Amino acid sequence: MAALEQEMRKKLINFMWVLIWVGAVFDSCFFLYYTMTRTLTGNVIAYIGVRILLPFLLSFAIYEFVKKFDYKSKKPDSFKNEICSYALCLMIGILGIFHSYFTPLWCGSALVIMVSTVFHSERLQTMLITISCGLTVLQTVVACIEHSGQIAFYIESAVVVMVMNIMSYVAAQVILGHNAQIIGMTANLQDTKVEYEEQIQFDMLTTVCSRRYLMERAAVSMKECSPNHPVSVSIIDIDNFKRVNDTYGHENGDVVLNRLGTLLFPHISDTVTVGRYGGEEFVFVFDKTDIHEAEKVGESVLE
C-alpha cells in the first residue's frame, strides 16, 4: 500500500508540472486571441502580470516546494500525501481565482477530493473539503468583484460547485469505508494464511514438522547434497507402540506421541529438520551435517 501511495504522489506532482505549463499556454493563447481580435480591455501589462505571470509564478512556487519536500523531507509518507493533496487543491484554486470568467475551473477541487482517496485518510478528506469550500467562496467573491453585472450567475455557480464538492466528499467517504473493509479482510486472510501454513508445517499432535514439510525440506537437502554439502538422514520409531494403544487406549497413545514430540522438538534448527513420517515413525534430516554429528544427536535422543 505504501508503494502505491508513493507512486500516486509522484504522479500528482508530475500532474502539477503539466498543469502549470498547460495553464501558461492557454493563458498565452487567450492573450494572443484577445489582442488579435482587439477585445482586450484595460492595460496590457497589467493583464499579462495578473492573468499570466502571477498565477504561473505562484503555481510554480507551489510545485517546487512540494517536489523538494517530497524528496528531501524525512516526514512520514502520510504527511507528504497531505501536503501534496493540499498543494494540488490550492494550485487549482489559484487558476480559478485568476480566471474568474472560466467557472468550470472551480470544479477542480472535487477531482482532488476523489483522487486523494488513494491515500486512505479521513483527516485528509475533511481538510480538503474545508479548503475546497473556502476556495469556492474566495473565487466567488473575486468573480463578483470583477464581473459585478453577473453576480447572480456566479453565486449560482458557487452553489453548484459546493454541491459537487460535498457529493465528492460523501463519495470519498464511502470509498474509504469500503477500502477499510477490504484492508481488514486482507489482513484477516493473511493471518489465516499464516495459521494454515503453520498447520501445514507442523504436526498438531507431536509439534514437530509435518510429513509434507519434512518431505519438502528433505527434497531440497537431497538436491543440494554434495561432498561439500553433506546430508544425513535418521529414522526412529517407538517399539511395540501398538501394545501401548491396545493396553492403554489411543488417547494415552497420543500422550506418548506428544511427549516424544516434546523430546524431539528442541533438536529442530536451521540445519536439522525433525518430522513425523507417520504413526510412531519420526525422521531426522541433517543438512550440512556430517554423519558423526548426526550420530551424536541420535544417541542423545536414544538416551
Disulfide bonds with the S-S distance in Angstrom:
none
